[in-house]
């Protein structure tokens, strides 16, 4: 079966090593029957080693330079002259106290006729169970199952690369949330616990529960001299898992 393998072109072809890919035809367990079907470099597929070498001899191969960091990669570039930049942005407040009931010992939540239980797994992280409204069950389970990160690009490695990120564990990679950023400061924060390799682990403030209100109304209507309006409030249960270079916000 043909298999793409990452390879480095050694100084035989150039003064410095350059990354490339070769396509190897693997037929059985006898190495003598294996052969190279092609090379890929710089956006070009060469159907043999001789074709690659000939292209290099003719000066048709341009060395691919690495991407180097610079000022343009700064996460917070310095920008001057923007009025109000030194002030804090708007934030949510809860002046009359919470309407959310959270039983920390049972991981049970009740809000505006809704009620459910929280569960945590080191593989898929947060799950909701026995979701009811006014006593009637709506869902038995609502949980995250998988996150597939499928790469793309011209090179064979990127074009065929994908990750099933539950392999790394969403639960064990759920970290403490930042009040006022990940969740409003008035949120109820819950810990996560798991068991691995004969030990118990606990991470505080990894789940937050809070009521928020949208910037638009749920409904409004003007009739004559009267206006009816309803706030668009909603309940949020949130956790964030950092898997490699991805941050997954589950809510």
C-alpha positions as CSV (number, residue, x, y, z in Angstrom):
1,X,0.0,0.0,0.0
2,X,1.3,3.5,-0.8
3,X,2.4,5.4,2.3
4,X,3.5,9.0,2.7
5,X,6.5,9.5,5.0
6,X,8.1,12.8,6.1
7,X,11.7,13.0,5.2
8,X,14.6,15.4,5.2
9,X,16.7,16.0,2.0
10,X,20.2,15.8,3.3
11,X,23.1,17.9,2.1
12,X,23.6,15.5,-0.9
13,X,21.2,17.7,-2.8
14,X,21.7,21.1,-1.1
15,X,23.9,22.8,1.5
16,X,21.1,22.8,4.1
17,X,18.6,20.1,4.9
18,X,15.0,20.8,3.7
19,X,11.8,19.1,4.7
20,X,10.1,16.9,2.1
21,X,7.8,13.9,1.7
22,X,8.3,10.6,-0.1
23,X,5.6,8.1,-1.2
24,X,6.7,4.6,-0.5
25,X,5.0,1.5,-2.0
26,X,5.0,-1.1,0.7
27,X,4.1,-4.6,-0.6
28,X,4.2,-7.3,2.0
29,X,7.0,-7.9,4.5
30,X,9.9,-8.3,2.0
31,X,11.8,-5.0,2.0
32,X,13.3,-5.8,-1.3
33,X,9.9,-5.3,-2.9
34,X,9.4,-1.9,-1.4
35,X,10.1,1.1,-3.7
36,X,9.7,4.9,-3.8
37,X,6.8,6.1,-6.1
38,X,7.4,9.8,-5.7
39,X,8.7,12.8,-3.9
40,X,6.7,15.9,-2.8
41,X,8.4,19.3,-2.1
42,X,7.5,22.9,-2.5
43,X,4.1,22.2,-4.0
44,X,5.4,19.9,-6.7
45,X,5.1,16.1,-6.9
46,X,8.0,14.3,-8.6
47,X,7.3,10.8,-9.8
48,X,10.8,9.4,-9.0
49,X,14.0,10.2,-7.2
50,X,15.7,10.8,-10.5
51,X,13.1,13.4,-11.4
52,X,13.7,15.2,-8.1
53,X,17.4,15.1,-8.6
54,X,17.2,16.4,-12.2
55,X,15.0,19.3,-11.1
56,X,17.5,20.2,-8.5
57,X,20.4,20.1,-11.0
58,X,18.5,22.4,-13.3
59,X,17.8,24.9,-10.5
60,X,14.1,24.3,-10.5
61,X,13.8,23.7,-6.8
62,X,13.5,26.7,-4.6
63,X,14.3,26.2,-1.0
64,X,11.2,26.7,1.3
65,X,12.1,29.2,4.0
66,X,10.7,28.8,7.6
67,X,8.0,31.1,9.0
68,X,9.7,33.2,11.6
69,X,8.0,35.1,14.4
70,X,8.2,38.8,14.6
71,X,6.3,41.8,15.9
72,X,3.4,40.9,13.7
73,X,2.8,37.7,15.8
74,X,2.4,39.6,19.1
75,X,-1.0,38.6,20.7
76,X,-1.6,42.2,21.9
77,X,0.2,44.6,19.6
78,X,0.7,48.1,20.9
79,X,-1.9,50.4,19.5
80,X,-1.9,54.1,20.5
81,X,-4.4,56.8,20.0
82,X,-7.6,54.8,20.7
83,X,-9.8,56.7,23.2
84,X,-11.0,54.5,26.1
85,X,-8.4,51.7,25.5
86,X,-7.2,52.2,29.1
87,X,-10.7,51.6,30.5
88,X,-12.3,48.3,31.4
89,X,-14.9,46.9,29.0
90,X,-18.5,46.3,30.0
91,X,-19.3,43.3,32.2
92,X,-22.3,41.4,33.6
93,X,-23.6,42.1,37.1
94,X,-26.2,40.4,39.3
95,X,-27.5,43.1,41.7
96,X,-30.4,41.2,43.2
97,X,-28.7,37.8,43.8
98,X,-28.8,34.6,41.9
99,X,-31.9,32.8,40.6
100,X,-29.9,29.7,40.0
101,X,-29.9,27.0,42.7
102,X,-26.8,24.8,42.8
103,X,-26.4,21.8,45.1
104,X,-22.6,21.4,45.1
105,X,-22.7,18.0,46.8
106,X,-25.1,16.4,44.4
107,X,-24.1,18.4,41.3
108,X,-27.8,19.3,40.9
109,X,-29.0,22.6,39.3
110,X,-32.4,24.2,39.2
111,X,-33.4,27.4,37.3
112,X,-36.7,28.8,36.3
113,X,-38.5,25.4,36.1
114,X,-35.5,23.6,34.6
115,X,-33.5,21.0,36.6
116,X,-30.7,18.6,35.8
117,X,-27.6,16.9,37.2
118,X,-24.0,17.5,36.2
119,X,-21.5,14.7,35.5
120,X,-17.8,14.8,34.6
121,X,-15.6,12.4,32.7
122,X,-11.9,12.6,32.1
123,X,-12.5,11.7,28.5
124,X,-15.4,13.9,27.4
125,X,-15.5,16.3,30.3
126,X,-18.9,17.8,31.1
127,X,-22.3,16.0,30.7
128,X,-25.9,16.9,31.7
129,X,-28.3,14.1,32.9
130,X,-32.0,13.9,33.6
131,X,-32.9,17.3,32.2
132,X,-36.4,18.2,33.2
133,X,-38.8,21.1,32.8
134,X,-41.6,21.5,35.4
135,X,-41.0,17.9,36.4
136,X,-41.2,16.4,32.9
137,X,-38.1,14.8,31.5
138,X,-36.9,16.5,28.2
139,X,-33.6,14.7,27.8
140,X,-31.9,11.8,29.6
141,X,-28.4,12.8,28.6
142,X,-26.7,15.8,26.9
143,X,-23.0,15.4,26.5
144,X,-20.0,16.1,24.3
145,X,-18.9,13.0,22.3
146,X,-15.9,13.9,20.1
147,X,-14.0,16.7,18.5
148,X,-12.4,16.0,15.1
149,X,-9.6,18.4,14.1
150,X,-9.2,17.8,10.3
151,X,-6.2,19.6,8.8
152,X,-5.9,20.7,5.2
153,X,-3.1,21.9,2.9
154,X,-1.0,21.1,-0.1
155,X,1.4,18.8,1.6
156,X,0.4,15.1,2.0
157,X,0.9,15.3,5.8
158,X,-1.6,18.2,6.2
159,X,-4.1,16.9,3.6
160,X,-4.5,13.5,5.4
161,X,-3.9,14.5,9.0
162,X,-6.8,14.5,11.6
163,X,-7.0,14.2,15.3
164,X,-9.8,12.7,17.5
165,X,-9.1,14.9,20.5
166,X,-10.9,12.8,23.1
167,X,-7.8,10.6,22.9
168,X,-6.0,13.2,24.9
169,X,-8.8,13.6,27.4
170,X,-11.1,16.7,27.5
171,X,-11.7,16.2,31.2
172,X,-8.0,15.9,32.3
173,X,-7.3,19.0,30.2
174,X,-10.1,21.1,31.7
175,X,-8.4,23.9,33.7
176,X,-9.4,26.5,36.2
177,X,-11.6,29.3,34.8
178,X,-10.8,33.0,35.1
179,X,-13.6,35.0,36.8
180,X,-14.7,38.0,34.9
181,X,-13.2,36.6,31.6
182,X,-14.3,32.9,31.1
183,X,-17.4,33.5,33.2
184,X,-19.0,36.4,35.1
185,X,-17.4,37.0,38.6
186,X,-20.8,36.2,40.2
187,X,-20.9,32.7,38.8
188,X,-21.0,29.6,40.9
189,X,-17.7,27.7,40.4
190,X,-17.5,23.9,40.8
191,X,-14.4,21.6,40.9
192,X,-13.7,18.6,38.8
193,X,-12.4,15.2,40.1
194,X,-11.1,12.1,38.4
195,X,-9.2,9.0,39.1
196,X,-6.1,7.9,37.1
197,X,-3.2,5.5,37.7
198,X,-4.2,4.8,41.3
199,X,-4.6,8.4,42.3
200,X,-7.4,10.9,42.8
201,X,-7.1,14.3,41.2
202,X,-9.1,17.5,41.8
203,X,-9.0,20.8,40.0
204,X,-10.9,23.7,41.4
205,X,-13.2,26.2,39.6
206,X,-13.1,24.2,36.3
207,X,-16.9,24.5,35.8
208,X,-19.0,27.6,36.1
209,X,-22.8,28.0,36.3
210,X,-24.5,31.4,35.9
211,X,-27.6,33.2,34.5
212,X,-26.9,35.8,31.8
213,X,-29.1,38.1,29.7
214,X,-28.8,38.6,26.0
215,X,-28.3,42.1,24.4
216,X,-31.7,41.6,22.6
217,X,-35.2,41.0,23.9
218,X,-36.9,37.6,23.8
219,X,-40.1,39.5,22.6
220,X,-41.4,43.0,22.3
221,X,-44.5,44.6,20.8
222,X,-45.9,48.1,20.7
223,X,-49.7,48.4,20.6
224,X,-51.2,51.9,20.9
225,X,-49.8,53.5,24.0
226,X,-48.5,50.2,25.5
227,X,-45.2,48.3,25.1
228,X,-44.7,44.7,26.2
229,X,-41.1,43.5,26.5
230,X,-39.4,40.3,27.9
231,X,-35.8,40.0,28.7
232,X,-33.9,37.2,27.0
233,X,-32.3,35.5,30.0
234,X,-30.6,32.1,29.8
235,X,-28.6,29.6,31.9
236,X,-25.0,28.8,31.2
237,X,-22.9,25.8,32.3
238,X,-19.4,26.2,31.0
239,X,-16.0,24.5,31.0
240,X,-12.9,25.0,28.9
241,X,-10.5,22.2,27.8
242,X,-7.1,23.0,26.3
243,X,-6.0,20.1,24.1
244,X,-2.7,20.8,22.5
245,X,-3.0,24.2,20.7
246,X,-6.9,24.2,20.8
247,X,-9.1,25.7,23.5
248,X,-12.6,24.1,23.5
249,X,-15.3,26.0,25.3
250,X,-18.1,23.6,26.1
251,X,-21.4,25.2,27.2
